[in-house]
Amino acid sequence: MLSDFAAWLRDVFSDVAQFFIDMFLSLLDWIWAAFITLIDTLPIASTAEQAAGLFSAIPASVWYFMNVFQIPLGIVSVLSAYLIRFLIRRIPFIG
């Protein structure tokens, strides 16, 4: 059995821990809401629609040679390499 002081101390510790957990979760909720608001304000959807319109304007013969020379794979590879370079440079003891 716990003494009354130990039970009180356990309850205080539990309340303090719950407070910090709630603060952390509310901070994450606030950050997520700010991120969603930022995404909503950026014109990403209209840019994607414009890009789809531009890609549909490319003639079939150009698409054929782009596929022969593996241009889509090259674009994906280059963008992936840039992303990996960006992430690696964010590691403190490497970048």
Protein Blocks (a to p, Z undefined) as FASTA:
>chain_A
ZZfklmmmmmmmmmmmmmmmmmmmmmmmmmmmmmmmmmmmpckllmmmmmmmmmmmpcfk
lmmmmmmnommmmmmmmmmmmmmmmmmmmpmklZZ
